[in-house]
């Protein structure tokens, strides 16, 4: 069975910016904890440890190319999650979110029945947020790859746009003063 498989990766440039941000955060953590809390070694070691872990994880995702989405003729697999079949997709929409003054675009995929899929911890956390369980962060890709993945996903959907209902809507009767409830007369004192 030969499948047409297309793999999309996170942008190396954007992951490099994330790595530089974490390096700057480590430098600030060392500077501030050393200058503000020179006698509190646990605070210094806590800041150093958490920032170092963040740098190691961002260095790992920078060096190891992790797939963002794997698209085949039958399904789409986001990150390392369970594949989602095209026939089980209810809707796909592009959403723009404001985050710290920057506009971020995501492609949110809504399955017909979410209970059939074994979700990862991150999917369970983001299930009730705007991001959703099955979403592709278009902001984490280069612009040309983001437009390419959008076109590819919308071309795989087998849900054509529903024809608009051309039946005329029933006309409502104009509101006249005869239909209004009458106000009761007030008694004069």
Secondary structure, 3 states (H helix, E strand, C coil): CCCCCEEEECCHHHHHHHHHHHHHHHHHHHHHHHHHCCCCHHHHHHHHHHHHHHHHHHHHHHHCCCEEEEECCCEEEECCCCCEEHHHEEEEEEEEEEECCEEEEEEEEEECCHHHCCCCHHHHHCCCCCCCCEEEEHHHCCHHHHHHHHHHHHHHCCCCCCCCCCCCCCCCCCCCCCCCCCCCCCCCC
